[in-house]
Amino acid sequence: MAAPKSERRSQDRIPLRLPVSIRSSQSESVTGYTRDLSMSGIFLYTDAPILEGSELEIVLMLPPQFTNGEKQWVCCRASVVRVENSQDDRQIGVAANIRNIATLPEIPI
């Protein structure tokens, strides 16, 4: 029997489905959605091909549990550590370590 994999995450992930905008060096800006999220990592699904080792810029609105009570737009810089096909093979699952999170300013309407 194979030994269980050790947990490499530094923080627990919270299951959340949030829309995201993703930019990488391999493609124009594309959209996707999260499966789970922590302040140090993200798992998301997208239709665009993304390679393991890629650097991503991900824009999303963090929910109140991540921002001391208020929703907030952020831009995350992340490194892709794993890519997998989804069960329906139409989307790509992407696991990434978040290196930096920058708050984006609100634009008054």
C-alpha positions in Angstrom: 0.0 0.0 0.0 1.3 3.4 -0.9 2.1 5.9 1.8 -0.4 8.8 2.1 0.8 12.1 0.6 1.8 14.6 3.2 -0.2 17.8 3.3 1.8 20.7 1.8 -0.7 23.5 2.3 0.3 26.1 4.9 -3.3 27.1 5.4 -6.7 25.4 5.2 -8.6 26.0 2.0 -12.2 27.2 2.1 -14.5 25.7 -0.5 -15.8 28.7 -2.5 -17.0 29.2 -6.1 -16.0 32.7 -7.1 -15.6 34.1 -10.6 -12.0 34.9 -11.6 -10.1 36.7 -14.4 -6.8 34.9 -15.2 -3.9 36.2 -17.2 -0.7 34.2 -18.0 2.1 34.5 -20.5 0.5 31.7 -22.6 -2.9 33.4 -23.2 -5.0 36.5 -23.3 -7.1 37.2 -20.2 -9.5 34.4 -19.6 -12.2 33.6 -17.1 -12.8 30.8 -14.7 -14.0 30.0 -11.2 -12.5 28.9 -7.9 -13.1 25.5 -6.3 -11.3 26.5 -3.1 -9.2 29.3 -1.7 -6.9 30.3 1.1 -4.6 33.3 1.5 -1.7 31.1 0.3 -3.3 29.0 -2.4 -6.1 28.6 -4.9 -7.7 25.8 -7.0 -9.6 27.0 -10.0 -11.2 25.8 -13.2 -10.8 27.4 -16.6 -11.3 26.5 -20.3 -7.8 27.9 -21.3 -4.7 25.7 -21.4 -2.4 26.6 -18.5 0.9 24.9 -18.0 2.4 23.7 -14.7 5.1 26.2 -13.6 3.3 29.1 -15.2 3.0 32.5 -13.5 -0.5 33.8 -13.2 -2.2 37.1 -12.4 -5.7 36.4 -10.9 -8.3 39.0 -10.2 -11.2 38.2 -8.0 -13.5 39.7 -5.3 -12.6 38.2 -1.9 -15.6 37.5 0.3 -15.9 39.1 3.8 -14.3 36.1 5.7 -11.0 37.0 4.0 -11.1 40.7 4.4 -12.3 41.6 7.9 -16.0 41.9 7.0 -16.1 43.6 3.6 -15.9 42.3 0.0 -12.8 43.5 -1.7 -11.3 43.3 -5.2 -7.7 41.9 -5.3 -5.1 40.9 -7.7 -3.1 37.7 -6.8 0.2 36.7 -8.3 0.5 32.9 -8.2 2.7 30.0 -9.5 1.0 26.9 -10.9 2.0 23.8 -9.1 -0.5 21.3 -10.6 -2.8 21.0 -13.7 -5.4 18.4 -14.1 -8.4 17.6 -16.4 -11.8 18.0 -14.9 -14.2 15.0 -14.8 -16.0 16.3 -18.0 -12.7 17.0 -19.8 -14.0 20.4 -20.9 -12.2 22.4 -18.3 -8.7 22.4 -16.8 -8.2 22.3 -13.0 -5.3 24.5 -11.8 -3.7 24.5 -8.3 -1.5 27.5 -7.6 0.5 28.9 -4.7 -0.3 32.6 -4.1 2.9 34.7 -3.7 1.4 38.1 -3.4 -2.1 39.7 -3.0 -2.6 43.4 -3.8 -5.9 45.2 -3.0 -7.4 47.0 -6.0 -9.0 50.4 -5.5 -12.8 50.8 -5.8 -13.9 52.7 -8.8 -16.8 55.1 -7.9 -19.7 54.9 -10.3 
